[in-house]
Amino acid sequence: MAQVTKKQKEAAAKVDIIKQYALADATALVKNVSTTKFDGSVDLAVRLGVDPRKANQMVRGVVSLPHGTGKTVRVLALVTPDKEAEAKAAGADFVGMDEYLDKIKNGWTDVDVIITVPAAMGKLGPLGRILGPRGLMPNPKTGTVTMEIGKAVSEVKAGKIDFKVDRYGIVHASIGRVSFEADKLRENAEEVLKTLVRMKPSAAKGTYIKSIFLSPTMGPGVAVDTKTF
């Protein structure tokens, strides 16, 4: 069993495990319970009252965080030659087509987001077994399969993220870094939560937002009061 350090004990002591904090208080507290020496991420976990095994209760979408994620997002634009200049101008880190498809076939996945044009999806299909498990497969629903390549790249670079409920009914999202001001973390979290509320499936019955937790990369989770949402 791993030994709990003094710093971890001090962080845990700051959180009342039976209390649900107001979102503003939770975002301030989560900054103070991080035990990493580096600028860790702040993650939001929302447990929903849905059954993700049923297609009519699947929750998946995108949201643009007002203050971004604080993370440098590496974007691969798999595009036809006529779209290469547009992708580069928008800030894509890697731009091309066949050469990158070959690299992916050989196991290269050193990117965070792949954006492509509809015509390229036929070439990407066989790579689903590589890209799917890593969450890299482009999807029209998340805006990563589009003819508006420049817009899509710019939005991802600015803080647009996609989310999907997992098999346990939980949505996970990174909403910033520990170094963010508490108000910026709160506004990012609010944007995700409001989006989830708007996306409530009509087939979902009973309590929709069951629990909300904020947590740093390393440190205790902080429960957020669900009544507000």
Backbone as a ProteinNet text record, in pm:
[ID]
protein_1_A
[PRIMARY]
MAQVTKKQKEAAAKVDIIKQYALADATALVKNVSTTKFDGSVDLAVRLGVDPRKANQMVRGVVSLPHGTGKTVRVLALVTPDKEAEAKAAGADFVGMDEYLDKIKNGWTDVDVIITVPAAMGKLGPLGRILGPRGLMPNPKTGTVTMEIGKAVSEVKAGKIDFKVDRYGIVHASIGRVSFEADKLRENAEEVLKTLVRMKPSAAKGTYIKSIFLSPTMGPGVAVDTKTF
[TERTIARY]
84.5	0	88	56	134.6	119.5	228.5	226.9	173.5	84.6	28	127	161.7	258.9	194.7	278.7	230.6	150.3	198.4	130.2	-7.3	-18.5	-147.1	-244.5	-193.3	-277.6	-330.3	-242.9	-282.7	-389	-372.9	-470.5	-605.5	-604	-728.2	-801.1	-726	-785.9	-860.8	-831.1	-896.7	-1036.2	-1067.9	-1195	-1288.7	-1409	-1513.1	-1583	-1557.1	-1604.1	-1755.7	-1824.6	-1970.1	-2042.2	-1963.7	-2022.6	-2023.1	-2130.2	-2135.1	-2113.3	-2007	-1968.8	-2035.9	-2061	-2105.2	-1993.5	-2028.2	-1928.6	-1814.9	-1846.5	-1742.8	-1646.8	-1699.5	-1614.4	-1532.4	-1592.5	-1524	-1405.9	-1422.2	-1312	-1197.9	-1230	-1124.1	-1052	-1128.9	-1071.7	-986.1	-1030.9	-957.9	-817.1	-797.7	-665.5	-572.5	-630.8	-550.3	-521.8	-582.9	-561.4	-477.6	-425.4	-336.7	-203.6	-153.5	-27.5	87.4	66.7	174	264.9	389.6	483.7	469.8	406.8	384.2	241.7	213.4	81.1	-17	-77.5	-167.2	-298.3	-374.8	-504.8	-612.9	-724	-842.3	-949.9	-1000.4	-1094.8	-1234	-1333.2	-1473.2	-1530.3	-1596.5	-1661.5	-1808.2	-1897.8	-2041.1	-2109.6	-2171.2	-2244.6	-2389	-2433.4	-2566.3	-2661.6	-2787.7	-2891.3	-2936.2	-2843.6	-2875.3	-2821.8	-2874	-2824.5	-2755.2	-2622.3	-2550.5	-2558	-2609.4	-2626.4	-2741.4	-2827.7	-2942	-2911.3	-2930.1	-2895.2	-2967.3	-3090.7	-3166.6	-3130.4	-3028.8	-2981.4	-2831.5	-2774.7	-2633.7	-2615.2	-2520.8	-2491.6	-2352	-2346.1	-2219	-2229.1	-2125.2	-2130.1	-1999.6	-2005.8	-1888.7	-1924.2	-1821.9	-1841.6	-1715.3	-1733.8	-1620.2	-1599.7	-1488.2	-1459.3	-1420.4	-1481.2	-1454.3	-1307.3	-1237	-1097	-1001.4	-1048.9	-963.1	-928.2	-844.7	-805.1	-670.1	-596.8	-462.7	-360.4	-404.4	-316.9	-292.3	-168.3	-136.5	-191.3	-286.6	-353.6	-285.5	-236.8	-171	-276.4	-289.3	-394.4	-334.2	-387.4	-353.1	-469.9	-443.6	-546	-519.8	-604.9	-596.1	-683.8	-620.8	-698.5	-643.1	-727.5	-688.3	-601.3	-520.2	-427.6	-491.6	-615.8	-680.7	-715.6	-705.9	-739.2	-615.4	-498.6	-377.3	-342.8	-350	-315.3	-410.1	-537.9	-639.2	-608.8	-571.5	-540.2	-415.9	-314.3	-189.4	-212	-289.9	-316.9	-391.8	-474.5	-552.9	-471.4	-351.4	-265.2	-251.5	-294.3	-278.7	-130.2	-97.5	42.3	95.4	7.3	45.2	-61.1	-16.6	-111.1	-68.4	-162.2	-132.7	-239.2	-202.7	-300	-229.6	-186.7	-138.4	-16.7	74.8	194	157.8	54	13.1	-73.6	-147.9	-223.8	-127.8	-15.8	84.8	149.1	175.3	235.3	141.6	12.7	-85.3	-92.1	-86.8	-88.2	27.8	138.3	257.8	260.9	147.2	136	153.1	174.4	194.4	60.6	49	-73.6	-38	71.8	121.7	50	-83.6	-166.8	-282.3	-348.6	-462.6	-596.2	-599.1	-723.6	-690.4	-774.7	-762.1	-885.9	-863.2	-971.8	-954	-1063.2	-1052.9	-1173	-1166.7	-1276.7	-1359.5	-1488.3	-1575.1	-1519.9	-1456.8	-1408.1	-1298.6	-1234.6	-1123.5	-1168.3	-1293.4	-1339.2	-1327.5	-1337.2	-1320.6	-1181.4	-1081.2	-943.5	-919	-992.6	-973.5	-1043.7	-1148.6	-1225.1	-1140.4	-1046.3	-964.2	-873.3	-857	-768.9	-845.6	-973.7	-1056.3	-1004.6	-945.6	-896	-778.1	-709.8	-598.6	-648.4	-731.1	-775.9	-889.6	-981.3	-1098.2	-1064.6	-981.8	-950.4	-879.7	-818.9	-747	-832.3	-957.1	-1047	-1009.1	-941.7	-892.6	-971.6	-1067.5	-1141.6	-1229.2	-1211.5	-1295.4	-1442.5	-1529.3	-1672.2	-1747.8	-1840.9	-1918	-1989.6	-2031.6	-2105.7	-2020.7	-1888.4	-1800.3	-1734.3	-1774.7	-1721.9	-1583.1	-1535.4	-1400.8	-1400.6	-1518.6	-1531	-1609.7	-1542.7	-1605	-1529.4	-1595.7	-1528.6	-1473.9	-1521.3	-1472.4	-1351.3	-1243.4	-1123.9	-1062.9	-1050.5	-990.7	-1066.5	-1198	-1282.4	-1268.5	-1269.2	-1260.5	-1127.8	-1019	-886.7	-879	-927.5	-923.5	-1002.8	-1119.1	-1203.7	-1137.3	-1076.3	-1008.4	-890.2	-815.3	-700.5	-743.6	-864.7	-913.7	-978.4	-1002.3	-1059.2	-1185.9	-1216.5	-1333.9	-1298.4	-1378.3	-1352.6	-1475.9	-1455.7	-1570.1	-1579.4	-1696.9	-1718.2	-1816.7	-1810.9	-1899.4	-1918.8	-2042.4	-2069.6	-2006.9	-1941.3	-1880.4	-1981.1	-1937.8	-2031.4	-2088.6	-2029	-2079.6	-2173.6	-2198.4	-2285.8	-2215.5	-2081.9	-2003.8	-1941.5	-1949.5	-1882.6	-1759.6	-1645.2	-1520.2	-1475.7	-1428.4	-1378.7	-1271.5	-1164.9	-1061.2	-1103.9	-1110.2	-1162.6	-1057.9	-931	-827.6	-710.6	-629.2	-510.8	-522.3	-443.6	-444.2	-406.7	-324	-279.6	-389.4	-499.5	-609.9	-667.5	-718.1	-793.7	-920.5	-963.7	-1081.4	-1203.9	-1220	-1336.4	-1334.5	-1215.9	-1206.6	-1239.6	-1195.3	-1232	-1382.9	-1440.9	-1586.1	-1661.9	-1620.7	-1691.5	-1677.3	-1559.8	-1542.5	-1632.2	-1636.3	-1720.5	-1867.3	-1909.4	-2048.7	-2086.8	-1995.6	-2025.5	-2048.6	-1965.9	-1983.9	-2116	-2143.2	-2264.1	-2391.4	-2391.6	-2508.3	-2531.1	-2421.7	-2432.9	-2492.4	-2447.7	-2501.2	-2650.4	-2690.3	-2831.7	-2915.5	-2864.6	-2937.9	-2949.3	-2855.5	-2852.5	-2924.3	-2995.2	-3063.4	-3153.8	-3131.2	-3216.2	-3359.7	-3455.3	-3595.5	-3629	-3549.8	-3574.6	-3519.8	-3437.8	-3379.2	-3484.2	-3506.4	-3605.8	-3537.8	-3607.6	-3554.4	-3447.1	-3361.3	-3255.8	-3155	-3128.2	-3037.1	-2893	-2868.5	-2734.2	-2723.5	-2660.6	-2654.7	-2540.4	-2426.3	-2313.6	-2217.3	-2146.6	-2046.5	-1922.3	-1808.3	-1683.4	-1578.8	-1500.9	-1383.6	-1261.6	-1156.8	-1035.6	-913.1	-800.5	-676.2	-611.9	-505	-434.6	-400.1	-349.1	-322.6	-376.7	-467.9	-531	-673.3	-735.8	-871.4	-976.6	-1084.8	-1195.6	-1281.7	-1345.6	-1433.1	-1572.8	-1669.6	-1807.4	-1875	-1946	-2016.1	-2166.1	-2230.2	-2374	-2447.3	-2522.7	-2592.7	-2722.8	-2773.5	-2905.1	-2907.3	-2795.2	-2788.4	-2815.7	-2786.1	-2798.3	-2909.6
-120.4	0	125.4	221.4	344.3	427	484.3	564.8	704.4	751.5	885.3	987.6	1084.7	1184.6	1290.9	1367.1	1475.3	1576.3	1606.7	1703.3	1652	1522.4	1463	1465.4	1440.4	1445.2	1586.1	1684.6	1824.8	1864.8	1819.4	1851.4	1788.1	1660.9	1590.7	1655.9	1709.7	1770.8	1899.5	1958	2083.1	2060.9	1935.6	1905.6	1833.4	1886.6	1822	1720.3	1592.1	1488.5	1469.9	1524.3	1508.9	1635.4	1732.7	1860.1	1872.7	1932.3	1970.8	2122.1	2163	2304	2377.9	2505.5	2590.4	2590.1	2603	2592.2	2692.7	2815.3	2916.7	2875.8	2818.2	2772.8	2650.9	2563.3	2441.1	2472.6	2568.5	2601.7	2669.9	2744.9	2805.2	2698.5	2603.9	2499.2	2401.6	2365.8	2265.3	2313.6	2444.8	2499.7	2476.9	2473.9	2464.4	2322.3	2223.8	2085.6	2006.5	2075.5	2008.7	1979.5	1858.5	1819.9	1804.1	1845.1	1834.7	1956.7	1936.8	2047.8	2120.2	2053.1	2115.1	2171.8	2241.7	2303.4	2197.9	2124.8	2016.2	2065.6	1974	2008.3	2001	2064.7	2055.8	1986.2	1877.7	1794.8	1796.5	1792.6	1790.7	1652.8	1592.2	1462.6	1477.1	1450	1465.9	1331.2	1278.9	1152.3	1183.6	1129.2	1157.8	1041.3	1074.2	972.3	921.7	859.6	804.1	661.6	586.9	452.6	457.6	471.7	489.5	369	256.4	139.8	160.6	257.6	285.6	406.7	389.5	494.6	625.9	617.6	740.2	807.5	753.6	817.6	848.2	835.2	867.9	1019.7	1066.8	1209.7	1233	1303.2	1333.3	1467.5	1548	1678.2	1753.2	1880.8	1967.6	2092.6	2156	2281.2	2364.9	2494.4	2586.3	2651.5	2621.3	2678	2824.3	2914.1	3057.1	3092.7	3015.2	3046.6	2936.9	2849	2743.2	2640.8	2545.5	2440.1	2467.1	2564	2590	2493.3	2406.1	2304.2	2334.4	2313.2	2328.3	2207	2230.1	2122.3	2100.7	1979.4	1944.7	1894.4	1965.8	1935.9	1883.1	1770	1715.2	1741.2	1809.6	1834.6	1743.3	1643.3	1552.5	1608.9	1679.9	1755.5	1737.9	1772.5	1773.4	1897.6	1896.7	2007.9	2145.8	2156.3	2287.2	2342.9	2259.2	2303.1	2318.4	2286.3	2288	2428.1	2527.5	2664.7	2713.9	2681.4	2721.7	2660	2531.8	2462.7	2520.9	2547.7	2604	2743.4	2823.9	2960.5	2962.4	2859	2852.1	2797.4	2746	2700.2	2550.6	2471.9	2326.5	2292.4	2196.9	2159.9	2067.4	1984	1890.2	1897.8	1909.1	1923.3	1832.4	1755.8	1668.3	1562.4	1454.7	1346.6	1211.3	1162.5	1025.4	996.9	1094.6	1069.6	1049	1120.7	1105.4	981.3	943.3	818.4	700.4	707.4	601.3	599.3	717.5	723.9	664.7	694.1	640.3	487.7	438.7	292.9	226.1	299.7	246.6	277.3	331.3	350.4	490.8	588.6	726.6	790.6	837.3	906.7	1024.2	1090.6	1196.1	1329.3	1325.6	1445	1437.1	1549.2	1553.5	1550.8	1609.5	1617.4	1599.5	1524.1	1511.2	1572.1	1661.9	1726.7	1692.3	1657.7	1616.9	1662.4	1638.6	1672.2	1546.4	1562.1	1445.1	1343.9	1391.7	1302.4	1207.7	1241.9	1159.7	1050.6	1049.5	952.9	808.5	787.5	652.5	598.3	687.5	646.2	625.3	697.7	688.5	567.5	519.6	407.2	289.9	241	126.4	154.1	281.6	316.8	331	296.1	310	232.4	116.7	34.4	100.7	190.6	264.7	393.8	466.3	598.5	592.1	495.9	487.6	477.7	380.8	366	487.2	568	686.2	812.4	796.7	911.4	1009.6	961.1	1049.6	1041.7	950.4	934.4	1057.1	1125.3	1242.3	1202.3	1297.1	1268.5	1396.5	1388.4	1508.8	1571.7	1489.5	1541.1	1631.2	1612	1695.9	1805.6	1816	1922.4	1896.1	1772.4	1741.1	1678.8	1664.5	1628.2	1741.5	1824.4	1947.1	2002.4	2085.2	2157.9	2291.1	2332.7	2458.1	2428.1	2387.2	2342.2	2452.3	2569.9	2679.2	2710.3	2716.7	2743.7	2633.3	2508.3	2395.1	2394.8	2420.5	2423.5	2536.7	2654.1	2770.6	2745.3	2683.4	2656.6	2558.2	2453.5	2355.4	2420.1	2499.8	2567.9	2665.3	2722.7	2821.8	2759.1	2627.8	2564.5	2486.7	2452.2	2369.1	2223.2	2159.4	2020.4	1936.4	1806.6	1718.2	1627.1	1579.1	1493.7	1384	1276.4	1163.4	1089	1057.2	983.9	844.5	799.2	666.7	559.7	436.3	326.5	329.9	411.5	424.7	544.7	614.9	731	857.8	862.4	977.6	1050.4	1182.4	1266.7	1328.1	1311	1368.5	1480.8	1589.9	1701.3	1777	1810.7	1895.5	2040.2	2117.3	2254	2361.7	2323.9	2424.2	2371.2	2463.6	2427.7	2484.8	2428.7	2476	2624.1	2669.8	2809.8	2907.2	2856.6	2944.5	3015.9	3135.2	3203	3122.7	3123.3	3044.8	3083.3	3210.8	3255.7	3198	3183.8	3127.9	2978.9	2909.3	2768.2	2754	2843.6	2838.9	2861.7	2960.5	2991.4	2877.4	2813.5	2698.6	2582.8	2557.5	2449.1	2477.9	2601.8	2638.8	2614	2641.7	2623.1	2475.4	2388.6	2244.4	2198.1	2240.9	2196.5	2245.9	2369.2	2422.9	2347.8	2310.8	2234.6	2097.2	2032.6	1900.8	1908.9	2013	2029.6	2046.8	2125.6	2146.9	2017.2	1927.7	1803.7	1688	1713.7	1605.2	1527.2	1396.4	1315.6	1310.3	1316.4	1311.4	1176.2	1073.3	940.1	923.3	1018.4	1008.9	1047.6	960.8	985.5	1002.3	1069.3	1088.2	1195.6	1190.7	1290.5	1279.8	1390.5	1391.1	1414.7	1523.2	1550.9	1486.5	1373.2	1298.3	1342.9	1372.1	1421	1498.3	1591.1	1672.7	1678	1647.2	1654.9	1730.8	1811.3	1876.5	1815.1	1792.8	1737.3	1781.3	1799.5	1830.2	1701.2	1712.1	1593.5	1499.8	1556.4	1480.7	1559.2	1498.5	1565.9	1516.5	1546.1	1498	1565.3	1493.3	1550.2	1637.9	1735.9	1828.7	1816.2	1779.3	1762.5	1897.7	1913.9	2038.6	2017.9	2120	2115.9	2102.9	1997.7	1973.6	2052.6	2107.6	2172.9	2290.9	2358.5	2474.9	2435.9	2310.9	2267.5	2166.5
0	0	0	-87.6	-95.9	30.8	74.1	196.4	166.9	251.4	235.2	289.2	206.6	247.1	336.9	401.5	488.6	406.5	285.6	199.9	160.1	132.2	95.5	212.3	331.7	451.8	474.5	456.6	476.4	374.2	250.5	145.7	177	218.4	249.6	365.8	461.3	579.2	545.9	431.6	392.9	334.6	299.3	233.9	329.8	345.9	425.5	334	358.5	265.3	265.6	366.3	369.4	321.2	277.4	234.6	83.2	30.5	-109.6	-116.3	-181.4	-185	-300.9	-280.1	-391.1	-494.4	-621.5	-727.4	-708.7	-671	-650.9	-540.4	-432.9	-322.9	-364	-441.7	-485	-575.7	-666.1	-756.5	-682	-577.6	-496.5	-415.3	-361.8	-277.8	-357.2	-476.8	-554.4	-589.8	-600.1	-626.3	-506.7	-388	-266.3	-221	-287.7	-244.7	-345.2	-447.1	-541.7	-473.7	-490.9	-425.5	-524.9	-649.4	-748.1	-742	-784	-791.8	-925.3	-1021.4	-1151.5	-1157.9	-1267.2	-1284.4	-1336.6	-1244.6	-1282.4	-1339.8	-1395.1	-1451.5	-1344.1	-1371.5	-1286.3	-1368.4	-1314.9	-1388.9	-1325.5	-1411.4	-1370.3	-1401.2	-1304.4	-1324.9	-1285	-1378.9	-1355.4	-1377.7	-1273.4	-1287.1	-1323.2	-1436.2	-1488.1	-1464.6	-1453.1	-1437.6	-1572	-1645.6	-1777	-1785.3	-1880.5	-1907.6	-2043.7	-2044.6	-2171.1	-2264.5	-2215	-2302.2	-2400.5	-2369.6	-2456	-2544.8	-2673.8	-2769.2	-2740.7	-2690.2	-2665.7	-2533.6	-2464.4	-2341.9	-2347.9	-2465.9	-2483.8	-2482.7	-2404.7	-2396.3	-2453	-2562.5	-2627.7	-2695.7	-2683.8	-2747.9	-2736.7	-2764.6	-2758	-2679.1	-2625.2	-2552.1	-2566.6	-2581.8	-2590.5	-2454.6	-2392	-2260.7	-2276.4	-2200	-2213.8	-2196.6	-2112.7	-2083.3	-2128.5	-2215.9	-2266	-2159.1	-2197.6	-2103.5	-2039.6	-2094.1	-2042.8	-2096.9	-2185.3	-2242.2	-2389.4	-2432.3	-2573.4	-2647.6	-2736.1	-2807.2	-2942.2	-2963.4	-3089.5	-3188.3	-3299	-3396.2	-3525.7	-3571.3	-3702.1	-3795.6	-3905.5	-4006.7	-4125.9	-4142.4	-4256.4	-4366.7	-4459.5	-4557.9	-4699	-4793.9	-4934.6	-4959.3	-5066.2	-5091.4	-5089.6	-5135.7	-5142.1	-5004.3	-4900	-4764.4	-4675.5	-4730	-4647.8	-4596.6	-4683.1	-4643.4	-4534.1	-4548.5	-4449.7	-4313	-4313.2	-4187.8	-4121.7	-4201.8	-4148.1	-4091.5	-4162.3	-4117.2	-3984.2	-3961	-3837.3	-3719.9	-3750.2	-3641.4	-3625.4	-3724.5	-3714.9	-3704.7	-3618.3	-3596.3	-3705.6	-3757.4	-3863.3	-3973.2	-4095.8	-4207.9	-4322.5	-4372.8	-4485.9	-4497.8	-4566.8	-4581.8	-4580.2	-4694.5	-4705.6	-4617	-4606.5	-4525.1	-4378	-4330.6	-4191	-4171.2	-4272.8	-4264.8	-4251.7	-4325.6	-4316.8	-4178	-4123.1	-3989.8	-3884.8	-3897.7	-3803.4	-3816	-3938.4	-3959.2	-3887.1	-3875.8	-3809.7	-3660.2	-3608.2	-3463.3	-3412.1	-3501.4	-3456.1	-3420.4	-3297.6	-3253.4	-3162.1	-3191.3	-3104	-3127.3	-3120.7	-3135.5	-3036.2	-3017.5	-2925.6	-2998.8	-3118.8	-3196.4	-3344.7	-3413.8	-3559.2	-3623.7	-3718	-3791.1	-3938.4	-4003.8	-4143.2	-4223.8	-4354.2	-4445.3	-4468.1	-4502	-4521.7	-4622.3	-4726.6	-4831.8	-4783.7	-4670.7	-4621.1	-4525	-4487	-4386.6	-4435.4	-4567.2	-4620.1	-4593.9	-4599.6	-4573.1	-4423.5	-4342.4	-4197.5	-4136.5	-4203.1	-4149.5	-4104	-4187.6	-4147.4	-4027.6	-3993.7	-3881.9	-3750.4	-3754.4	-3634.2	-3515.3	-3540.3	-3429	-3358.7	-3430.2	-3369.4	-3305.1	-3379.1	-3333.6	-3232.5	-3249.7	-3162.5	-3014.8	-2974	-2831.3	-2770.5	-2855.2	-2806.6	-2813.1	-2855.6	-2864.1	-2973.4	-3077.2	-3182.3	-3313.3	-3320.6	-3446.1	-3472	-3583.7	-3614.8	-3624.3	-3589.2	-3588.4	-3625.6	-3718.8	-3755.7	-3636.8	-3539.6	-3423.7	-3335.5	-3340.2	-3257.9	-3340.4	-3466.7	-3551.5	-3605.6	-3594.3	-3641.7	-3781.2	-3839.7	-3981.2	-4045.1	-4121.8	-4170.5	-4290.8	-4368.2	-4475.8	-4424.2	-4307.4	-4247.8	-4160.1	-4224.1	-4153.4	-4065.5	-4120.3	-4044.4	-3917.5	-3928.7	-3812.8	-3708.6	-3754	-3661.7	-3586.7	-3658.2	-3594.6	-3493.1	-3531.1	-3440.6	-3313.2	-3326.3	-3210	-3114.5	-3168.4	-3084	-3013.2	-3083.3	-3024	-2914.2	-2929.5	-2833.4	-2710	-2712.4	-2593.2	-2615.2	-2737.8	-2764.7	-2734	-2651.2	-2614.9	-2643.6	-2661.5	-2677.2	-2555.7	-2527.4	-2411.6	-2447.8	-2372.8	-2396	-2264.8	-2232.9	-2109.8	-2121.1	-2013.8	-2019.1	-1978.6	-1971	-1945.3	-1804.3	-1717.7	-1580.7	-1565.6	-1676.3	-1671.7	-1627.1	-1641.5	-1595.6	-1713.2	-1709.4	-1807.9	-1741.9	-1806	-1756.1	-1849.3	-1791.9	-1873.7	-1798.7	-1867.7	-1809.6	-1831.2	-1723	-1734.8	-1707.5	-1702.9	-1682.6	-1602.3	-1554	-1477.9	-1336.1	-1246.1	-1107.1	-1100.4	-1194.6	-1195.6	-1238.8	-1294.2	-1334.4	-1212.1	-1233.1	-1127.1	-1100.3	-974.5	-935.9	-1018.4	-1048.2	-1126.2	-1268.4	-1325.4	-1460.4	-1459.3	-1355.8	-1342.1	-1325.1	-1244.2	-1221.9	-1351.9	-1429.7	-1554.5	-1655.5	-1659.3	-1747.8	-1704.6	-1573.2	-1520.5	-1547.7	-1528.4	-1554	-1698.7	-1790.3	-1932.8	-1963.5	-1904.6	-1925.6	-1864.8	-1743.4	-1673.1	-1742	-1785.8	-1856.5	-1987.9	-2054.2	-2178.3	-2151.5	-2044.3	-2009.2	-1976.9	-1906.7	-1872.5	-1999.1	-2093.8	-2219.5	-2300.1	-2279.7	-2358.4	-2289.9	-2182.6	-2111	-2206.4	-2219.1	-2308.5	-2256.3	-2345.2	-2303.4	-2239.7	-2273.4	-2218.4	-2077.1	-2031	-1896.5	-1792.6	-1696.2	-1593.2	-1456.2	-1366.9	-1232.2	-1228.3	-1128.5	-1110.8	-1224.4	-1288.9	-1404.2	-1360	-1287.4	-1235.9	-1097.9	-1090.3	-964.3	-873.8	-932.3	-851.8	-939.8	-877.5	-946.2	-858.1	-915.5	-840.3	-920.8	-850.1	-907.1	-840.7	-917.3	-857.7	-936.5	-868.1	-937.3	-986.6	-1062.9	-1112.1	-996.7	-889.5	-767.2	-649.3	-576.9	-464.3	-448	-335.4	-309.6	-396.8	-422.3	-496.6	-407.7	-468.8	-397	-454	-369.7	-416.5	-433.4	-543.3	-573.8	-552.8	-498.6	-475.6	-609.5	-624.5	-752	-765.6	-656.4	-660.2	-756.6	-771.5	-860.4	-1004.7	-1037.8	-1175.9	-1196.1
[MASK]
+++++++++++++++++++++++++++++++++++++++++++++++++++++++++++++++++++++++++++++++++++++++++++++++++++++++++++++++++++++++++++++++++++++++++++++++++++++++++++++++++++++++++++++++++++++++++++++++++++++++++++++++++++++++++++++++++++++

